Amino acid sequence: MTERELNQYSPLTLAFMGDAVYEQLVRERIVRDANMPVRRLHDLTIEKVCAEFQAAAVKRLTDEERLTEQELDILRRGRNAGGITAPKHSTVAEYRAATGFECLFGYLHLAGRDDRVREIFDLVMQYAEE
């Protein structure tokens, strides 16, 4: 898709796509790391896809200036989207940051920039291991 086409999608639609892309990457990483009972796989996945984890990843990515200006704009667009209601287990700020994170993954994926999706994902997983 072109940048113009992508900019016509709502940030929540991009986040919807990005949620799926990110969760698939998390599941793949966990399964490749070890063969274990499905319940444990699920628990490990939930730790990495929750709003709190994603918000912490956004903070680290931005603090370390790992994102381009365009990526920061996409992140802000997702974070500032209207109609976001946070679940009970996270704050509104965390949920908004997580929505921005997922928006970025959706945008990059639909733009055909899966190499950049993987780079960002690898950074986030590196943060999780520290």
ZAKOLTOR-540131 format. One record per residue (C-alpha): residue number from 1; residue in one letter; x, y, z. Coordinates in Angstrom, 2 decimals, always signed. Example, Ala and Ser with C-alpha at 12.3 -4.5 7.8 and 13.67 -1.06 7.14 Angstrom:
<sites>
<site><i>1</i><aa>a</aa><east>+12.30</east><north>-4.50</north><up>+7.80</up></site>
<site><i>2</i><aa>s</aa><east>+13.67</east><north>-1.06</north><up>+7.14</up></site>
</sites>
This chain:
<sites>
<site><i>1</i><aa>m</aa><east>+0.00</east><north>+0.00</north><up>+0.00</up></site>
<site><i>2</i><aa>t</aa><east>+1.08</east><north>+3.54</north><up>-0.57</up></site>
<site><i>3</i><aa>e</aa><east>+1.56</east><north>+6.05</north><up>+2.22</up></site>
<site><i>4</i><aa>r</aa><east>-1.44</east><north>+7.96</north><up>+0.91</up></site>
<site><i>5</i><aa>e</aa><east>-3.66</east><north>+4.87</north><up>+1.04</up></site>
<site><i>6</i><aa>l</aa><east>-2.43</east><north>+4.00</north><up>+4.54</up></site>
<site><i>7</i><aa>n</aa><east>-3.15</east><north>+7.49</north><up>+5.81</up></site>
<site><i>8</i><aa>q</aa><east>-6.79</east><north>+7.02</north><up>+4.85</up></site>
<site><i>9</i><aa>y</aa><east>-7.19</east><north>+4.22</north><up>+7.40</up></site>
<site><i>10</i><aa>s</aa><east>-8.24</east><north>+5.15</north><up>+10.90</up></site>
<site><i>11</i><aa>p</aa><east>-5.57</east><north>+4.65</north><up>+13.56</up></site>
<site><i>12</i><aa>l</aa><east>-7.80</east><north>+2.10</north><up>+15.29</up></site>
<site><i>13</i><aa>t</aa><east>-8.03</east><north>+0.07</north><up>+12.08</up></site>
<site><i>14</i><aa>l</aa><east>-4.25</east><north>+0.12</north><up>+11.81</up></site>
<site><i>15</i><aa>a</aa><east>-4.02</east><north>-0.90</north><up>+15.47</up></site>
<site><i>16</i><aa>f</aa><east>-6.44</east><north>-3.76</north><up>+14.80</up></site>
<site><i>17</i><aa>m</aa><east>-4.07</east><north>-5.05</north><up>+12.13</up></site>
<site><i>18</i><aa>g</aa><east>-0.98</east><north>-4.33</north><up>+14.21</up></site>
<site><i>19</i><aa>d</aa><east>-2.36</east><north>-6.25</north><up>+17.17</up></site>
<site><i>20</i><aa>a</aa><east>-2.56</east><north>-9.38</north><up>+15.02</up></site>
<site><i>21</i><aa>v</aa><east>+0.91</east><north>-8.87</north><up>+13.53</up></site>
<site><i>22</i><aa>y</aa><east>+2.53</east><north>-8.27</north><up>+16.91</up></site>
<site><i>23</i><aa>e</aa><east>+0.77</east><north>-11.16</north><up>+18.63</up></site>
<site><i>24</i><aa>q</aa><east>+1.77</east><north>-13.57</north><up>+15.87</up></site>
<site><i>25</i><aa>l</aa><east>+5.41</east><north>-12.52</north><up>+16.26</up></site>
<site><i>26</i><aa>v</aa><east>+5.21</east><north>-13.00</north><up>+20.03</up></site>
<site><i>27</i><aa>r</aa><east>+3.62</east><north>-16.43</north><up>+19.69</up></site>
<site><i>28</i><aa>e</aa><east>+6.19</east><north>-17.50</north><up>+17.11</up></site>
<site><i>29</i><aa>r</aa><east>+9.07</east><north>-16.37</north><up>+19.32</up></site>
<site><i>30</i><aa>i</aa><east>+7.69</east><north>-18.19</north><up>+22.36</up></site>
<site><i>31</i><aa>v</aa><east>+7.01</east><north>-21.42</north><up>+20.47</up></site>
<site><i>32</i><aa>r</aa><east>+10.47</east><north>-21.37</north><up>+18.90</up></site>
<site><i>33</i><aa>d</aa><east>+12.07</east><north>-20.86</north><up>+22.32</up></site>
<site><i>34</i><aa>a</aa><east>+10.53</east><north>-23.95</north><up>+23.89</up></site>
<site><i>35</i><aa>n</aa><east>+7.96</east><north>-26.68</north><up>+23.46</up></site>
<site><i>36</i><aa>m</aa><east>+5.72</east><north>-26.42</north><up>+26.51</up></site>
<site><i>37</i><aa>p</aa><east>+2.11</east><north>-26.88</north><up>+27.58</up></site>
<site><i>38</i><aa>v</aa><east>-0.37</east><north>-24.60</north><up>+25.82</up></site>
<site><i>39</i><aa>r</aa><east>-1.40</east><north>-22.94</north><up>+29.10</up></site>
<site><i>40</i><aa>r</aa><east>+2.20</east><north>-21.84</north><up>+29.68</up></site>
<site><i>41</i><aa>l</aa><east>+2.45</east><north>-20.63</north><up>+26.06</up></site>
<site><i>42</i><aa>h</aa><east>-0.71</east><north>-18.59</north><up>+26.60</up></site>
<site><i>43</i><aa>d</aa><east>+0.55</east><north>-17.09</north><up>+29.88</up></site>
<site><i>44</i><aa>l</aa><east>+3.88</east><north>-16.08</north><up>+28.32</up></site>
<site><i>45</i><aa>t</aa><east>+2.08</east><north>-14.54</north><up>+25.34</up></site>
<site><i>46</i><aa>i</aa><east>-0.26</east><north>-12.52</north><up>+27.55</up></site>
<site><i>47</i><aa>e</aa><east>+2.75</east><north>-11.07</north><up>+29.41</up></site>
<site><i>48</i><aa>k</aa><east>+4.08</east><north>-9.63</north><up>+26.14</up></site>
<site><i>49</i><aa>v</aa><east>+0.86</east><north>-8.50</north><up>+24.46</up></site>
<site><i>50</i><aa>c</aa><east>-0.72</east><north>-6.68</north><up>+27.41</up></site>
<site><i>51</i><aa>a</aa><east>-1.03</east><north>-2.90</north><up>+27.35</up></site>
<site><i>52</i><aa>e</aa><east>+1.39</east><north>-2.46</north><up>+30.24</up></site>
<site><i>53</i><aa>f</aa><east>+4.19</east><north>-4.30</north><up>+28.44</up></site>
<site><i>54</i><aa>q</aa><east>+3.54</east><north>-2.50</north><up>+25.15</up></site>
<site><i>55</i><aa>a</aa><east>+3.46</east><north>+0.89</north><up>+26.89</up></site>
<site><i>56</i><aa>a</aa><east>+6.81</east><north>+0.16</north><up>+28.54</up></site>
<site><i>57</i><aa>a</aa><east>+8.19</east><north>-0.83</north><up>+25.13</up></site>
<site><i>58</i><aa>v</aa><east>+6.98</east><north>+2.45</north><up>+23.61</up></site>
<site><i>59</i><aa>k</aa><east>+8.65</east><north>+4.41</north><up>+26.39</up></site>
<site><i>60</i><aa>r</aa><east>+11.93</east><north>+2.61</north><up>+25.89</up></site>
<site><i>61</i><aa>l</aa><east>+11.81</east><north>+2.93</north><up>+22.08</up></site>
<site><i>62</i><aa>t</aa><east>+11.14</east><north>+6.66</north><up>+22.33</up></site>
<site><i>63</i><aa>d</aa><east>+13.60</east><north>+7.32</north><up>+25.18</up></site>
<site><i>64</i><aa>e</aa><east>+16.35</east><north>+5.61</north><up>+23.18</up></site>
<site><i>65</i><aa>e</aa><east>+15.29</east><north>+7.41</north><up>+19.97</up></site>
<site><i>66</i><aa>r</aa><east>+14.92</east><north>+4.13</north><up>+18.06</up></site>
<site><i>67</i><aa>l</aa><east>+12.01</east><north>+5.34</north><up>+15.91</up></site>
<site><i>68</i><aa>t</aa><east>+12.06</east><north>+7.64</north><up>+12.90</up></site>
<site><i>69</i><aa>e</aa><east>+10.05</east><north>+10.87</north><up>+12.83</up></site>
<site><i>70</i><aa>q</aa><east>+7.48</east><north>+9.20</north><up>+10.58</up></site>
<site><i>71</i><aa>e</aa><east>+7.18</east><north>+6.27</north><up>+12.99</up></site>
<site><i>72</i><aa>l</aa><east>+6.76</east><north>+8.66</north><up>+15.91</up></site>
<site><i>73</i><aa>d</aa><east>+3.98</east><north>+10.43</north><up>+14.01</up></site>
<site><i>74</i><aa>i</aa><east>+2.20</east><north>+7.13</north><up>+13.40</up></site>
<site><i>75</i><aa>l</aa><east>+2.64</east><north>+6.21</north><up>+17.06</up></site>
<site><i>76</i><aa>r</aa><east>+1.14</east><north>+9.56</north><up>+18.14</up></site>
<site><i>77</i><aa>r</aa><east>-1.72</east><north>+9.16</north><up>+15.70</up></site>
<site><i>78</i><aa>g</aa><east>-2.62</east><north>+5.83</north><up>+17.29</up></site>
<site><i>79</i><aa>r</aa><east>-2.13</east><north>+7.09</north><up>+20.83</up></site>
<site><i>80</i><aa>n</aa><east>-4.39</east><north>+10.09</north><up>+20.22</up></site>
<site><i>81</i><aa>a</aa><east>-7.18</east><north>+8.17</north><up>+18.48</up></site>
<site><i>82</i><aa>g</aa><east>-10.66</east><north>+8.77</north><up>+19.82</up></site>
<site><i>83</i><aa>g</aa><east>-12.94</east><north>+6.04</north><up>+21.11</up></site>
<site><i>84</i><aa>i</aa><east>-10.33</east><north>+4.31</north><up>+23.25</up></site>
<site><i>85</i><aa>t</aa><east>-11.60</east><north>+2.83</north><up>+26.50</up></site>
<site><i>86</i><aa>a</aa><east>-8.99</east><north>+1.26</north><up>+28.74</up></site>
<site><i>87</i><aa>p</aa><east>-9.65</east><north>-2.10</north><up>+30.40</up></site>
<site><i>88</i><aa>k</aa><east>-9.57</east><north>-2.33</north><up>+34.20</up></site>
<site><i>89</i><aa>h</aa><east>-6.08</east><north>-3.83</north><up>+34.37</up></site>
<site><i>90</i><aa>s</aa><east>-4.29</east><north>-0.89</north><up>+32.72</up></site>
<site><i>91</i><aa>t</aa><east>-4.32</east><north>+2.88</north><up>+32.88</up></site>
<site><i>92</i><aa>v</aa><east>-5.70</east><north>+5.04</north><up>+30.10</up></site>
<site><i>93</i><aa>a</aa><east>-2.17</east><north>+6.27</north><up>+29.34</up></site>
<site><i>94</i><aa>e</aa><east>-0.85</east><north>+2.70</north><up>+29.05</up></site>
<site><i>95</i><aa>y</aa><east>-3.72</east><north>+1.65</north><up>+26.84</up></site>
<site><i>96</i><aa>r</aa><east>-3.29</east><north>+4.68</north><up>+24.57</up></site>
<site><i>97</i><aa>a</aa><east>+0.46</east><north>+4.02</north><up>+24.27</up></site>
<site><i>98</i><aa>a</aa><east>-0.27</east><north>+0.37</north><up>+23.45</up></site>
<site><i>99</i><aa>t</aa><east>-2.76</east><north>+1.44</north><up>+20.79</up></site>
<site><i>100</i><aa>g</aa><east>-0.09</east><north>+3.66</north><up>+19.25</up></site>
<site><i>101</i><aa>f</aa><east>+2.36</east><north>+0.74</north><up>+19.34</up></site>
<site><i>102</i><aa>e</aa><east>-0.12</east><north>-1.54</north><up>+17.56</up></site>
<site><i>103</i><aa>c</aa><east>-0.95</east><north>+1.23</north><up>+15.07</up></site>
<site><i>104</i><aa>l</aa><east>+2.73</east><north>+1.43</north><up>+14.16</up></site>
<site><i>105</i><aa>f</aa><east>+2.96</east><north>-2.34</north><up>+13.63</up></site>
<site><i>106</i><aa>g</aa><east>-0.17</east><north>-2.30</north><up>+11.47</up></site>
<site><i>107</i><aa>y</aa><east>+1.03</east><north>+0.63</north><up>+9.40</up></site>
<site><i>108</i><aa>l</aa><east>+4.46</east><north>-0.84</north><up>+8.76</up></site>
<site><i>109</i><aa>h</aa><east>+3.04</east><north>-4.26</north><up>+7.93</up></site>
<site><i>110</i><aa>l</aa><east>+0.50</east><north>-2.90</north><up>+5.45</up></site>
<site><i>111</i><aa>a</aa><east>+3.23</east><north>-0.73</north><up>+3.92</up></site>
<site><i>112</i><aa>g</aa><east>+5.19</east><north>-3.92</north><up>+3.21</up></site>
<site><i>113</i><aa>r</aa><east>+7.92</east><north>-2.94</north><up>+5.65</up></site>
<site><i>114</i><aa>d</aa><east>+8.06</east><north>-6.22</north><up>+7.51</up></site>
<site><i>115</i><aa>d</aa><east>+11.83</east><north>-5.87</north><up>+7.83</up></site>
<site><i>116</i><aa>r</aa><east>+11.26</east><north>-2.79</north><up>+10.00</up></site>
<site><i>117</i><aa>v</aa><east>+8.48</east><north>-4.55</north><up>+11.92</up></site>
<site><i>118</i><aa>r</aa><east>+10.98</east><north>-7.31</north><up>+12.72</up></site>
<site><i>119</i><aa>e</aa><east>+13.67</east><north>-4.79</north><up>+13.75</up></site>
<site><i>120</i><aa>i</aa><east>+11.33</east><north>-3.07</north><up>+16.18</up></site>
<site><i>121</i><aa>f</aa><east>+10.01</east><north>-6.39</north><up>+17.46</up></site>
<site><i>122</i><aa>d</aa><east>+13.54</east><north>-7.67</north><up>+18.08</up></site>
<site><i>123</i><aa>l</aa><east>+14.35</east><north>-4.51</north><up>+20.07</up></site>
<site><i>124</i><aa>v</aa><east>+11.23</east><north>-4.97</north><up>+22.17</up></site>
<site><i>125</i><aa>m</aa><east>+12.08</east><north>-8.61</north><up>+22.89</up></site>
<site><i>126</i><aa>q</aa><east>+15.63</east><north>-7.57</north><up>+23.76</up></site>
<site><i>127</i><aa>y</aa><east>+14.18</east><north>-5.10</north><up>+26.29</up></site>
<site><i>128</i><aa>a</aa><east>+12.09</east><north>-7.89</north><up>+27.78</up></site>
<site><i>129</i><aa>e</aa><east>+15.15</east><north>-10.03</north><up>+28.34</up></site>
<site><i>130</i><aa>e</aa><east>+17.06</east><north>-7.29</north><up>+30.18</up></site>
</sites>
